[in-house]
């Protein structure tokens, strides 16, 4: 059988595994994930109040349940096993590691308490095991830098009332901390004009439906044009004034030039074509995109792994955000996975390599505990059973507790 390893269990990795099984009946696929739990972006990136989007995890779960796929959770490539070892054991190795690092603004004050990168903030409200709570004390004004859907997600999570999270998997401690803030203003600020904003229609319109929020467009931004996003922004401008506890203001064509403060953030400075501005803020979230991290000898360039239609070098491939950058929706990964699977099917022969046997022997000899699919299902069952206060699940956050639940009999 052709032995194939996929590093990463998010949508791109799972869709690729599915396509490989369809095209190669003589193949065996191992999905290697550094965290004890699968689904990557779906579990820890999609906002907790968007359970409809998270429902794709049921499709991914069915893929991982195949007897021809083995899930190796809690196995980090570069720490528990080397990429070079995988290349020796498998006929093909595919990096589906996503884009796990934030892009930096590179401006003064970026290390001030109160300034956070979007991946840190999103991980926190999604109970990522490696996340830490941001500094949130008396936050009345928030500046969100970026004009994409992540910026919209952050604004929406901040602006929702506690009762709005019924049916979500937002942690109770997150909801408690957010509701304790005297929030009055949210500013979403982008470098480019409204026509270049990367919001999707549904995400943007959802902000206008929040009872606690009054969205507006600041300044003399050019809202002419007939795109769905521009029509929604014009609707924000023309709506009748109403009372709302939180003002949500969109600013366009403004470039961040510095964060102001001493012991904590006080304001964010911007410049436009005509002037400089300072927006008061006790919290600033930079949502300016993600980039891939290195995987042993495979090094990203400008945020992605250099590749030729998914091929990095002989026997090594890449798919998803690690291949193309942090663009595209979850369904886009399906068509990309199909294309790469077709290429692997044509290029990769059965070389009689050890594959799964080599990996499991290595982990056993080195005493590394890994979580298989059955272990993941025990975790999943426990999280759903522990849900309280209207939540759909209670995500386990401690790696130790996750591993304990995975091995319960």
C-alpha positions as CSV (number, residue, x, y, z in Angstrom):
1,X,0.0,0.0,0.0
2,X,1.1,3.6,-0.6
3,X,1.8,5.2,2.7
4,X,0.9,8.9,3.1
5,X,1.3,11.2,6.1
6,X,-0.6,14.4,6.4
7,X,0.7,16.9,9.0
8,X,-2.3,18.8,10.3
9,X,-6.0,17.8,10.9
10,X,-7.8,21.0,9.9
11,X,-10.2,21.2,6.9
12,X,-7.4,21.1,4.3
13,X,-5.8,18.0,5.8
14,X,-9.0,16.1,6.3
15,X,-10.4,16.9,2.9
16,X,-7.1,15.7,1.4
17,X,-7.2,12.5,3.3
18,X,-10.7,11.9,2.0
19,X,-9.7,12.6,-1.6
20,X,-6.7,10.3,-1.4
21,X,-8.8,7.4,-0.1
22,X,-11.2,7.9,-3.0
23,X,-8.4,8.0,-5.7
24,X,-6.1,5.5,-4.2
25,X,-7.8,2.3,-2.9
26,X,-4.3,0.9,-2.2
27,X,-3.4,3.8,0.1
28,X,-3.1,4.2,3.9
29,X,-3.3,7.7,5.3
30,X,-2.0,8.9,8.7
31,X,-3.1,12.3,10.0
32,X,-0.6,13.8,12.5
33,X,-1.7,16.6,14.7
34,X,0.4,18.4,17.4
35,X,-2.7,19.0,19.6
36,X,-4.6,16.1,21.2
37,X,-7.7,17.1,19.3
38,X,-8.5,17.5,15.6
39,X,-10.1,20.1,13.2
40,X,-7.7,23.0,13.6
41,X,-9.2,26.2,12.3
42,X,-12.8,24.8,12.7
43,X,-12.3,24.2,16.4
44,X,-10.0,27.1,17.3
45,X,-10.5,29.7,14.6
46,X,-14.2,29.8,13.7
47,X,-16.0,32.1,16.2
48,X,-17.9,30.3,18.9
49,X,-21.2,31.9,18.0
50,X,-21.0,30.6,14.5
51,X,-22.0,27.0,15.2
52,X,-23.4,26.6,11.7
53,X,-19.9,27.0,10.3
54,X,-18.4,24.8,12.9
55,X,-20.9,22.1,11.9
56,X,-18.5,21.1,9.1
57,X,-16.6,19.3,11.9
58,X,-19.1,16.5,11.5
59,X,-18.0,16.0,7.9
60,X,-14.4,16.1,9.0
61,X,-15.1,13.6,11.8
62,X,-16.6,11.1,9.4
63,X,-13.5,11.3,7.3
64,X,-11.2,10.6,10.3
65,X,-13.4,7.6,11.3
66,X,-12.3,5.7,8.1
67,X,-10.5,2.5,9.0
68,X,-7.9,3.4,6.4
69,X,-7.0,6.6,8.3
70,X,-5.1,6.7,11.6
71,X,-5.3,9.8,13.7
72,X,-2.1,10.7,15.7
73,X,-3.0,13.5,18.0
74,X,-0.6,15.1,20.5
75,X,2.3,14.4,18.1
76,X,4.4,17.5,17.1
77,X,6.6,17.3,14.0
78,X,9.9,18.8,15.0
79,X,9.6,17.8,18.6
80,X,8.2,14.2,18.9
81,X,9.2,13.2,15.4
82,X,11.3,14.8,12.6
83,X,10.1,15.7,9.2
84,X,13.0,13.8,7.7
85,X,11.9,10.7,9.6
86,X,8.5,10.9,8.1
87,X,9.9,11.3,4.6
88,X,11.9,8.1,5.2
89,X,8.8,6.2,6.4
90,X,6.2,7.4,4.0
91,X,5.9,7.6,0.2
92,X,4.5,11.1,0.5
93,X,4.2,13.7,3.3
94,X,1.8,16.6,3.1
95,X,2.1,19.8,5.2
96,X,-1.4,20.9,6.1
97,X,-0.3,23.0,9.1
98,X,-2.2,26.1,8.2
99,X,-1.1,29.6,9.1
100,X,-0.5,29.6,12.8
101,X,1.5,32.8,13.2
102,X,0.3,36.4,13.2
103,X,1.8,39.0,10.9
104,X,3.4,41.9,12.8
105,X,2.6,45.5,12.3
106,X,6.2,46.5,13.2
107,X,5.3,49.9,14.8
108,X,6.2,51.4,18.1
109,X,4.3,50.2,21.2
110,X,3.3,46.8,19.8
111,X,4.4,45.1,23.0
112,X,2.3,47.2,25.3
113,X,-0.2,45.5,27.6
114,X,-3.5,45.8,25.9
115,X,-2.2,45.3,22.4
116,X,-2.9,41.7,21.2
117,X,-2.5,39.8,17.9
118,X,-5.7,38.4,16.5
119,X,-4.6,34.8,16.8
120,X,-4.0,35.2,20.5
121,X,-7.4,36.8,21.0
122,X,-9.2,34.3,18.9
123,X,-7.4,31.4,20.6
124,X,-8.4,32.8,24.0
125,X,-12.2,33.0,23.2
126,X,-12.0,29.5,21.6
127,X,-10.3,27.8,24.6
128,X,-7.1,26.9,22.8
129,X,-4.8,25.0,25.2
130,X,-2.0,27.4,24.6
131,X,-3.9,30.6,25.0
132,X,-3.7,33.2,27.7
133,X,-6.3,35.7,28.7
134,X,-5.6,39.2,27.4
135,X,-5.3,42.3,29.7
136,X,-8.9,43.5,30.0
137,X,-9.5,46.1,32.7
138,X,-12.0,49.0,32.3
139,X,-12.1,48.6,28.6
140,X,-14.4,51.3,27.2
141,X,-12.9,51.7,23.7
142,X,-11.4,49.0,21.4
143,X,-9.5,49.5,18.2
144,X,-9.5,46.6,15.8
145,X,-6.9,46.9,12.9
146,X,-7.9,45.1,9.8
147,X,-10.7,44.9,7.2
148,X,-11.4,41.2,7.0
149,X,-13.7,38.7,8.6
150,X,-11.5,38.1,11.6
151,X,-11.9,41.8,12.5
152,X,-15.7,41.4,12.2
153,X,-15.6,38.3,14.4
154,X,-13.6,40.0,17.1
155,X,-16.0,43.0,17.1
156,X,-19.0,40.8,17.2
157,X,-17.7,38.7,20.2
158,X,-16.9,41.9,22.0
159,X,-20.3,43.5,21.3
160,X,-22.7,40.6,22.0
161,X,-24.7,40.5,25.2
162,X,-24.1,37.4,27.5
163,X,-27.5,35.9,26.6
164,X,-26.6,36.0,22.9
165,X,-24.1,33.2,23.4
166,X,-26.7,30.6,24.2
167,X,-26.0,27.6,21.9
168,X,-22.4,28.6,21.4
169,X,-19.3,27.1,22.9
170,X,-17.9,30.4,24.2
171,X,-16.3,29.7,27.6
172,X,-18.2,31.1,30.6
173,X,-15.1,32.7,32.0
174,X,-14.6,34.6,28.7
175,X,-18.2,35.8,28.6
176,X,-17.9,36.9,32.3
177,X,-14.8,38.9,31.6
178,X,-16.2,40.5,28.5
179,X,-19.5,41.5,30.1
180,X,-17.6,43.2,32.9
181,X,-16.1,45.7,30.6
182,X,-17.7,49.2,30.3
183,X,-17.5,49.0,26.5
184,X,-18.8,52.0,24.6
185,X,-16.8,52.2,21.4
186,X,-15.4,49.8,18.9
187,X,-13.3,51.1,16.0
188,X,-12.6,48.9,13.0
189,X,-9.8,50.5,11.0
190,X,-8.4,49.6,7.6
191,X,-5.5,50.8,5.5
192,X,-7.4,50.7,2.3
193,X,-10.8,52.1,1.1
194,X,-14.2,50.5,1.5
195,X,-14.1,49.0,-2.0
196,X,-11.0,47.0,-1.0
197,X,-12.4,45.7,2.3
198,X,-12.3,41.8,2.6
199,X,-15.5,41.4,4.6
200,X,-18.0,38.9,3.4
201,X,-21.6,40.1,3.0
202,X,-23.0,37.8,5.7
203,X,-20.4,38.6,8.3
204,X,-20.8,42.4,7.8
205,X,-24.6,42.4,7.7
206,X,-24.6,40.5,11.0
207,X,-23.1,43.4,12.8
208,X,-26.1,45.5,11.8
209,X,-28.5,43.0,13.5
210,X,-26.9,43.2,16.9
211,X,-29.2,45.1,19.4
212,X,-26.3,46.5,21.4
213,X,-24.5,48.0,18.4
214,X,-24.9,51.0,16.2
215,X,-22.6,50.6,13.2
216,X,-21.5,53.7,11.3
217,X,-18.9,54.7,8.7
218,X,-16.7,57.6,9.8
219,X,-15.3,60.4,7.6
220,X,-15.9,60.9,3.9
221,X,-15.2,57.4,2.8
222,X,-16.2,56.7,-0.8
223,X,-19.1,54.2,-0.6
224,X,-20.0,54.4,-4.3
225,X,-20.3,51.1,-6.1
226,X,-22.6,48.2,-6.3
227,X,-20.9,45.4,-4.4
228,X,-22.8,43.7,-1.5
229,X,-20.3,45.1,1.0
230,X,-20.6,48.7,-0.2
231,X,-24.4,48.4,-0.2
232,X,-24.3,47.2,3.5
233,X,-22.0,50.0,4.5
234,X,-24.3,52.6,2.8
235,X,-27.1,51.1,4.8
236,X,-25.2,51.6,8.0
237,X,-24.8,55.3,7.0
238,X,-28.4,55.9,6.1
239,X,-30.1,54.1,9.0
240,X,-32.2,56.0,11.4
241,X,-30.5,57.1,14.6
242,X,-31.3,54.8,17.5
243,X,-30.2,54.3,21.1
244,X,-27.4,51.7,21.4
245,X,-24.9,51.2,24.2
246,X,-22.0,50.5,21.8
247,X,-21.0,52.7,18.9
248,X,-19.2,50.6,16.2
249,X,-17.3,52.9,13.8
250,X,-15.6,51.9,10.5
251,X,-12.6,53.9,9.5
252,X,-11.0,53.5,6.1
253,X,-7.7,54.6,4.4
254,X,-5.9,55.0,7.8
255,X,-2.5,53.5,8.5
256,X,-1.5,52.6,12.0
257,X,1.8,54.3,13.1
258,X,2.1,53.6,16.8
259,X,0.5,52.5,20.1
260,X,0.5,55.0,22.9
261,X,0.9,54.2,26.6
262,X,3.3,53.5,29.4
263,X,2.2,50.7,31.7
264,X,-0.8,49.9,29.4
265,X,-2.4,51.0,26.1
266,X,-4.0,54.4,26.0
267,X,-4.5,55.1,22.3
268,X,-3.6,54.1,18.8
269,X,-2.1,56.6,16.3
270,X,-3.0,56.6,12.7
271,X,-2.2,58.6,9.6
272,X,-4.3,59.3,6.5
273,X,-3.5,61.1,3.3
274,X,-4.3,64.4,5.1
275,X,-3.7,64.2,8.8
276,X,-2.8,62.1,11.8
277,X,-5.3,60.8,14.4
278,X,-5.3,59.2,17.8
279,X,-8.1,56.9,18.8
280,X,-8.4,56.3,22.5
281,X,-8.3,52.6,23.3
282,X,-7.6,50.2,26.3
283,X,-7.5,47.2,23.9
284,X,-6.2,46.9,20.4
285,X,-6.5,43.8,18.3
286,X,-4.4,43.5,15.1
287,X,-6.2,41.4,12.5
288,X,-3.9,41.7,9.6
289,X,-3.4,38.1,8.5
290,X,-1.6,34.9,9.4
291,X,1.4,33.1,8.1
292,X,2.8,29.6,8.2
293,X,5.4,28.5,10.7
294,X,8.5,26.4,9.9
295,X,8.3,22.6,9.9
296,X,11.9,21.3,10.6
297,X,13.8,21.8,7.3
298,X,10.7,23.1,5.5
299,X,10.9,26.9,5.8
300,X,8.1,29.3,4.8
301,X,8.9,32.4,2.7
302,X,6.6,35.4,2.9
303,X,4.1,33.4,5.1
304,X,3.8,30.3,2.9
305,X,5.9,27.2,1.9
306,X,7.3,27.8,-1.6
307,X,5.7,25.2,-3.8
308,X,4.9,24.4,-7.4
309,X,1.1,23.6,-7.5
310,X,1.4,22.0,-4.1
311,X,4.8,20.2,-4.5
312,X,7.6,21.5,-2.3
313,X,10.2,18.8,-3.3
314,X,10.3,15.1,-4.0
315,X,7.9,13.4,-1.7
316,X,6.9,16.6,0.2
317,X,3.7,18.5,-0.6
318,X,1.7,21.3,1.0
319,X,-2.0,22.2,1.0
320,X,-4.4,24.8,2.5
321,X,-3.3,28.1,4.0
322,X,0.3,26.8,4.4
323,X,0.3,26.6,0.6
324,X,-1.6,29.7,-0.5
325,X,-1.8,32.0,2.5
326,X,-4.7,32.9,4.8
327,X,-7.3,33.4,2.1
328,X,-10.4,31.6,1.1
329,X,-13.2,30.0,3.0
330,X,-13.4,26.5,4.4
331,X,-15.1,25.0,1.3
332,X,-12.2,26.2,-0.9
333,X,-10.1,23.6,0.7
334,X,-12.1,20.8,-0.8
335,X,-11.4,21.7,-4.5
336,X,-7.7,22.3,-3.7
337,X,-7.4,19.0,-1.9
338,X,-8.9,17.2,-4.9
339,X,-6.3,18.8,-7.2
340,X,-3.4,17.8,-4.9
341,X,-4.7,14.3,-4.4
342,X,-4.8,13.8,-8.2
343,X,-1.2,15.0,-8.4
344,X,0.0,12.7,-5.6
345,X,-1.9,9.8,-7.3
346,X,0.1,10.3,-10.5
347,X,3.5,11.0,-8.9
348,X,3.8,8.9,-5.8
349,X,4.6,5.2,-6.2
350,X,4.3,2.4,-3.6
351,X,7.9,2.1,-2.4
352,X,7.2,-0.6,0.2
353,X,8.0,1.8,3.1
354,X,7.0,1.2,6.7
355,X,4.6,4.1,7.1
356,X,2.4,3.8,10.1
357,X,4.5,1.0,11.6
358,X,7.6,3.2,11.6
359,X,5.8,6.1,13.3
360,X,4.1,4.0,16.0
361,X,7.3,2.1,16.8
362,X,9.1,5.4,17.1
363,X,6.5,6.9,19.4
364,X,6.4,3.8,21.6
365,X,10.2,3.6,22.0
366,X,10.3,7.3,23.0
367,X,7.3,7.0,25.4
368,X,5.2,9.6,23.6
369,X,1.5,9.3,24.3
370,X,-0.7,9.9,21.3
371,X,-4.4,10.3,20.9
372,X,-6.1,8.0,18.3
373,X,-9.6,8.5,16.9
374,X,-11.2,6.5,19.7
375,X,-9.5,8.8,22.2
376,X,-10.8,11.8,20.4
377,X,-14.3,10.5,20.5
378,X,-14.0,10.1,24.3
379,X,-12.9,13.8,24.5
380,X,-15.8,14.9,22.3
381,X,-18.3,13.0,24.3
382,X,-17.0,14.4,27.6
383,X,-17.1,18.0,26.3
384,X,-20.7,17.7,25.2
385,X,-21.7,16.0,28.4
386,X,-20.1,18.8,30.5
387,X,-21.9,21.7,28.7
388,X,-23.7,24.1,31.1
389,X,-25.5,27.4,31.0
390,X,-27.0,26.9,27.5
391,X,-23.6,26.0,25.9
392,X,-23.4,23.3,23.2
393,X,-20.1,22.0,24.7
394,X,-17.5,22.7,27.4
395,X,-14.1,22.6,25.7
396,X,-11.4,21.0,27.8
397,X,-8.4,23.4,27.8
398,X,-5.7,21.7,29.9
399,X,-3.6,19.3,27.8
400,X,-3.2,17.1,30.9
401,X,-7.0,16.8,31.4
402,X,-7.5,16.2,27.7
403,X,-5.1,13.3,27.7
404,X,-6.6,11.9,30.8
405,X,-10.1,11.9,29.3
406,X,-8.7,10.4,26.0
407,X,-7.4,7.3,27.9
408,X,-10.4,6.8,30.1
409,X,-12.1,3.3,29.8
